[in-house]
Amino acid sequence: MAYPNSRLFSLSCLLFFTLSLLHHPTVSFAQTLFVFGDGNYDAGNKQFLSENRVDADFPPYGITVGEATGRWSDGHILPDYLAGFMRIPKISPILNSSEDFSHGASFAVADATVLASSLETMTLSQQVVKFTRSKNKWTDEALSEAIYLTYIGSDDYLNYTKNNPNPSDDQKQDFVDQVITSIEAAIKAVHEAGGRKFAFQSLAPLGCLPVVRQEKGNEKECAKLPSEMAALHNKNLLNLMEKLAGDLESFHYSFYDFYSSIQKRALEPRTYTFVTGTAACCGTGFLNGTGCAANNVCPDRRDYVFFDGKHLTQEANFQVAHLMWNADPLVTGPNNLCELLVFPLDTAASRTKENKIQIICGQVRKAGSFMI
């Protein structure tokens, strides 16, 4: 069972943050969040693209919050927590036209890839096209101060390794180059549309996903090739961020080492308040890797890192959201999301805001450092 102290620490983080804001009300925070990616970030777009049943629209998805909302978890997902830290409402799926988009929109959709996708999802480039066609919903100021949050690529590499079980080093690099080139084009398109603050979450060690371990028939070890591809992707993606910071005007970024966070929780779950980082909470098979349904869900989701074979529990999303928000540069750099949020577009104001960043983010980091 998860330790209750993790909840106490989270409340302390939010309390420190709120008190700091009261002492420094003049700090300018972004009030807009745009989300791109796959099922880890999908807030409900999948149902508008699929003619078939979308599992995330039905229990046990959403069981911890009392209803299924199209999110691929038992409850809240990472963008929900980040929106809360930003003091804005949860970000709505762009394909639900009846929603309020005053604080941004989610373009993420389950099964999305960077390269070719099926008809019932959107590639990253298609998500960006949807964003550029919708950008008139927001002012130029909102677009320039907004956070652009992205997590995508898992399905590209899972599909590649399934179809290419023994690639050479050159073949691995060639495929990663294709993915990174497409991501670069997407970033530049968002930047041209007014985006300046980009937050990227590195890929997880894909060989540690319950669905992959179960498929490989190995409970004790993570599958080597999928994790190798993810690590190579992450290295190249970080290199791209560093390059674009020099090439593009006012390009600022935050890069969260999600790979290490999940690897640690998969290997040493009890250190991070979980019971298991190997099996999923919901599903069938010896690791519950597939077929999540209401009749095969675990009694205590807080014990698990993974809710189904590919997606995190609310508890795991809560932890990684805090790390992305306020961890030190060894985990999230060169700026964490809290720092990126108030990062000055006008460099002349940087010293004043830097002092406020240290006060606002620093105490929260101390409270939440146990989760690194």
matplotlib code that plots the C-alpha trace (Angstrom):
import matplotlib.pyplot as plt

x = [0.0, 1.2, 2.6, 0.3, 3.4, 3.4, 0.0, 1.3, 4.3, 2.1, -0.1, 3.0, 4.2, 0.9, 0.8, 4.3, 3.5, 0.3, 1.9, 4.7, 2.3, 0.6, 3.9, 4.8, 1.5, 3.2, 4.9, 3.5, 2.4, 1.4, -2.3, -2.4, -1.4, -1.3, -0.9, 0.4, 0.9, -0.5, -2.6, -0.5, -1.8, -5.2, -8.0, -10.7, -10.0, -9.9, -13.7, -14.2, -12.0, -13.0, -16.1, -15.3, -15.6, -12.9, -12.0, -11.0, -14.7, -15.8, -14.9, -12.6, -10.9, -11.6, -12.5, -10.5, -12.2, -15.7, -16.2, -14.5, -13.5, -11.6, -8.3, -6.2, -5.7, -7.8, -7.9, -6.0, -3.2, 0.0, -1.4, -4.3, -1.8, 0.3, -2.8, -3.6, -0.1, -0.6, -3.9, -6.0, -8.8, -8.0, -7.3, -10.1, -9.8, -9.9, -12.3, -15.0, -16.3, -18.6, -15.7, -14.1, -10.7, -9.8, -6.8, -5.6, -6.5, -5.3, -4.5, -3.2, -4.9, -4.4, -2.4, -0.8, 2.7, 5.2, 5.3, 2.4, -0.7, -4.0, -7.2, -8.5, -5.8, -3.6, 0.1, 2.1, 2.1, -1.7, -2.1, 0.1, -2.0, -5.1, -3.4, -2.4, -5.9, -7.3, -4.8, -7.2, -9.0, -6.1, -4.4, -0.8, 0.3, -1.4, 0.3, 3.8, 3.5, 1.8, 3.5, 3.6, 3.7, 4.6, 5.0, 4.9, 6.9, 6.3, 4.1, 6.6, 9.3, 7.1, 5.8, 9.3, 10.9, 8.0, 8.6, 12.4, 13.5, 17.3, 18.1, 21.7, 23.0, 22.8, 19.2, 18.3, 19.9, 18.2, 14.8, 15.4, 16.6, 13.3, 11.3, 13.4, 13.3, 9.5, 9.4, 11.7, 9.4, 6.4, 8.3, 9.2, 5.6, 4.4, 7.2, 6.2, 2.6, 3.9, 5.0, 8.1, 8.0, 8.3, 8.1, 9.2, 8.9, 11.4, 10.2, 9.8, 12.0, 9.6, 10.9, 9.6, 6.0, 3.8, 2.4, 5.9, 7.3, 4.2, 4.6, 8.2, 7.4, 9.9, 8.6, 12.0, 13.8, 12.8, 12.9, 16.3, 15.6, 12.5, 14.3, 17.5, 15.4, 13.8, 17.1, 18.6, 15.5, 15.8, 19.5, 18.7, 15.6, 17.7, 20.3, 17.5, 16.3, 19.8, 20.2, 16.8, 17.6, 20.4, 18.6, 15.2, 14.3, 13.3, 13.0, 13.0, 12.5, 12.2, 13.3, 12.1, 14.0, 10.9, 13.0, 15.0, 11.9, 10.0, 13.1, 13.7, 10.0, 10.0, 13.1, 12.6, 8.9, 8.8, 11.4, 8.7, 5.7, 4.5, 4.3, 5.0, 6.4, 6.2, 2.6, -0.3, -3.2, -5.8, -5.7, -5.2, -2.1, 0.7, 1.5, -2.0, -0.5, -3.6, -7.4, -8.1, -11.8, -14.0, -13.8, -10.0, -8.9, -6.8, -8.3, -5.8, -4.5, -2.0, 0.1, 0.9, 3.0, 1.0, -2.8, -2.9, -0.2, 1.0, -0.3, 0.4, -1.9, -3.1, -0.6, 2.3, 1.1, 1.0, 4.6, 6.0, 4.0, 5.7, 9.1, 8.4, 7.1, 9.8, 12.7, 16.3, 18.3, 19.5, 15.9, 14.3, 16.5, 17.7, 14.5, 11.8, 8.3, 7.8, 10.8, 9.8, 6.4, 7.8, 10.8, 11.1, 10.7, 12.4, 15.9, 16.3, 13.9, 15.6, 17.4, 14.3, 12.3, 15.1, 14.9, 11.1, 11.5, 13.9, 11.3, 8.3, 9.8, 12.6, 10.5, 8.2, 11.3, 12.5, 9.2, 8.9, 12.5, 11.8, 10.2, 13.2]
y = [0.0, 3.5, 5.4, 8.3, 10.6, 11.0, 12.8, 15.0, 16.0, 16.9, 19.1, 20.8, 21.5, 23.2, 25.1, 26.5, 27.5, 29.2, 31.2, 32.3, 33.6, 35.7, 37.3, 37.9, 38.8, 40.7, 37.6, 37.0, 33.4, 31.9, 31.2, 29.0, 25.4, 23.5, 19.7, 17.5, 13.7, 10.2, 8.3, 9.4, 13.0, 12.3, 14.2, 12.7, 13.3, 9.6, 9.2, 11.8, 10.0, 6.4, 4.6, 1.8, 1.5, 3.6, 1.9, 5.1, 6.3, 3.4, 2.1, 1.1, 4.1, 7.1, 4.9, 6.9, 10.1, 8.6, 8.7, 7.8, 11.0, 9.6, 9.7, 6.6, 6.2, 5.5, 9.3, 12.4, 12.5, 14.6, 17.7, 17.8, 18.3, 20.8, 22.9, 22.9, 24.0, 26.8, 27.8, 27.2, 24.6, 21.2, 21.5, 20.3, 18.1, 20.3, 18.0, 18.6, 21.9, 22.5, 23.0, 26.2, 26.7, 30.1, 28.5, 26.3, 23.0, 19.4, 18.0, 14.7, 11.5, 7.9, 5.8, 8.9, 8.6, 11.0, 9.3, 7.5, 6.7, 4.9, 6.8, 6.9, 9.1, 12.1, 12.3, 15.0, 17.0, 16.7, 17.8, 20.9, 21.6, 21.5, 23.9, 26.4, 26.4, 27.0, 29.6, 32.6, 31.4, 33.0, 36.3, 36.7, 37.4, 34.2, 32.2, 33.7, 33.1, 29.7, 26.4, 23.8, 20.4, 17.3, 13.6, 11.4, 8.7, 5.5, 3.8, 4.7, 2.7, -0.1, -0.6, -0.4, -2.9, -5.3, -5.3, -5.1, -7.3, -7.2, -3.8, -2.7, 0.3, 2.3, 1.2, 2.3, 5.7, 6.2, 5.6, 7.8, 10.5, 10.3, 10.7, 13.6, 15.4, 15.3, 16.6, 19.4, 20.4, 20.4, 22.6, 25.1, 25.3, 26.0, 28.5, 30.3, 30.4, 32.2, 29.5, 30.3, 28.0, 24.2, 21.4, 17.9, 14.7, 12.1, 8.7, 6.0, 2.9, 1.2, -2.3, -1.9, -1.4, -4.3, -4.9, -5.3, -7.5, -9.7, -10.0, -11.0, -13.5, -12.0, -10.8, -10.2, -8.0, -5.1, -5.9, -4.5, -3.2, -1.0, 0.7, 1.2, 2.9, 5.1, 6.1, 6.9, 9.0, 10.9, 11.7, 13.0, 14.9, 16.7, 17.6, 19.0, 21.2, 22.6, 23.3, 25.1, 27.2, 28.7, 28.8, 30.1, 33.5, 33.4, 29.6, 28.4, 24.8, 22.3, 18.7, 16.2, 12.9, 10.7, 7.7, 7.6, 8.3, 5.3, 3.0, 3.7, 3.0, -0.1, -1.5, -0.1, 0.6, 0.6, 3.4, 5.5, 4.4, 1.7, -2.1, -3.1, -1.4, -4.5, -5.6, -3.3, -2.7, -3.6, -6.2, -9.9, -12.1, -12.7, -8.9, -7.6, -6.3, -6.2, -6.2, -3.8, -4.1, -3.6, -7.2, -7.3, -4.1, -4.2, -3.1, -0.4, 1.6, 3.5, 0.3, 0.4, 2.5, 1.3, 1.3, -0.7, -2.1, 1.3, 4.1, 5.3, 5.3, 8.6, 8.2, 7.8, 10.7, 12.8, 12.0, 12.7, 15.9, 17.2, 16.3, 18.0, 21.0, 21.7, 19.1, 20.2, 20.3, 16.7, 15.6, 18.5, 21.1, 23.6, 24.9, 23.0, 23.9, 26.3, 28.2, 28.1, 29.4, 32.7, 32.8, 36.3, 36.8, 40.2, 39.2, 42.6, 41.5, 38.2, 39.1, 40.3, 37.3, 34.9, 36.0, 35.4, 32.0, 30.9, 31.8, 30.4, 27.2, 26.5, 25.7, 23.4, 21.6, 21.0, 19.6, 17.2, 16.1, 12.7, 11.7, 12.2]
z = [0.0, -0.8, 2.1, 3.4, 3.7, -0.1, 0.2, 3.0, 1.0, -2.0, 0.2, 1.6, -2.0, -2.9, 0.4, -0.1, -3.7, -2.7, 0.2, -2.1, -4.7, -2.0, -1.1, -4.8, -6.6, -9.3, -10.9, -14.4, -15.0, -18.2, -18.2, -21.3, -21.8, -25.1, -25.1, -27.9, -27.7, -27.4, -24.9, -21.9, -22.5, -24.2, -22.4, -24.5, -28.2, -29.2, -28.9, -31.6, -34.1, -33.5, -34.8, -32.3, -28.6, -26.8, -23.6, -21.8, -22.0, -19.8, -16.3, -14.9, -16.5, -14.3, -11.3, -8.8, -9.7, -10.0, -13.8, -17.1, -18.9, -21.9, -20.0, -20.1, -16.4, -13.2, -12.7, -13.4, -16.0, -16.0, -17.9, -15.4, -12.5, -14.4, -15.2, -11.5, -10.6, -13.2, -11.4, -14.5, -15.2, -16.7, -20.4, -22.6, -25.8, -28.9, -30.7, -28.2, -29.7, -26.7, -24.3, -23.0, -24.6, -23.0, -21.2, -24.0, -25.6, -25.8, -29.2, -27.8, -28.9, -28.0, -30.5, -32.0, -33.5, -34.9, -38.3, -40.0, -37.9, -38.4, -39.5, -35.9, -34.5, -35.4, -36.1, -34.3, -37.6, -37.9, -34.3, -35.0, -38.2, -36.0, -33.6, -36.3, -37.7, -34.3, -33.0, -33.6, -30.5, -28.5, -28.5, -29.7, -26.1, -24.9, -27.6, -26.8, -23.0, -23.2, -22.4, -25.2, -23.6, -25.7, -25.1, -28.2, -30.0, -27.9, -30.5, -33.3, -31.5, -30.3, -33.8, -35.2, -32.8, -33.4, -37.1, -36.9, -34.0, -35.0, -36.5, -37.0, -35.2, -38.4, -38.9, -35.4, -35.9, -39.3, -37.8, -34.9, -37.3, -39.2, -35.9, -34.7, -38.1, -38.0, -34.4, -35.4, -38.2, -35.8, -33.2, -35.9, -37.1, -33.5, -33.1, -36.3, -35.0, -31.9, -29.4, -27.4, -24.3, -25.0, -22.4, -23.4, -21.5, -22.6, -23.6, -20.9, -21.0, -23.4, -22.6, -19.0, -20.0, -18.8, -22.3, -23.7, -20.9, -21.1, -24.9, -24.5, -21.7, -19.3, -15.9, -14.4, -17.0, -19.2, -23.0, -24.3, -27.8, -27.1, -24.2, -26.3, -29.0, -26.4, -24.9, -28.3, -29.1, -25.9, -26.5, -30.0, -28.8, -26.1, -28.7, -30.9, -28.0, -27.5, -31.2, -31.5, -28.4, -30.5, -33.8, -33.0, -31.6, -27.9, -27.9, -24.3, -23.2, -20.3, -20.8, -18.2, -17.8, -17.6, -18.7, -15.5, -13.3, -14.7, -14.7, -11.0, -10.2, -12.2, -10.5, -7.0, -6.6, -2.8, -2.7, -4.4, -2.3, -4.8, -4.3, -7.9, -11.0, -13.1, -13.4, -14.3, -12.0, -14.7, -17.4, -18.2, -18.6, -16.1, -15.9, -16.7, -19.8, -22.1, -21.9, -19.1, -18.0, -15.1, -14.0, -13.8, -12.0, -8.8, -5.4, -4.6, -7.6, -5.4, -5.2, -8.9, -11.3, -14.3, -14.5, -17.8, -20.0, -21.3, -19.1, -15.6, -12.5, -11.1, -8.3, -10.7, -12.8, -9.6, -8.8, -12.3, -12.6, -9.5, -10.9, -14.2, -12.3, -9.8, -9.9, -10.1, -13.4, -13.0, -13.5, -15.5, -17.2, -18.1, -16.6, -14.7, -15.7, -12.8, -13.9, -17.6, -16.7, -15.4, -17.7, -19.1, -22.8, -22.0, -20.9, -19.2, -16.5, -16.0, -12.7, -11.0, -12.0, -11.2, -7.5, -7.5, -9.2, -6.4, -3.8, -5.6, -6.9, -4.4, -1.3, -3.3, -4.6, -1.1, 0.0, -3.0, -3.4, -1.9, -5.2, -7.4]

ax = plt.figure().add_subplot(projection="3d")
ax.plot(x, y, z, "-o")
ax.set_aspect("equal")
plt.show()
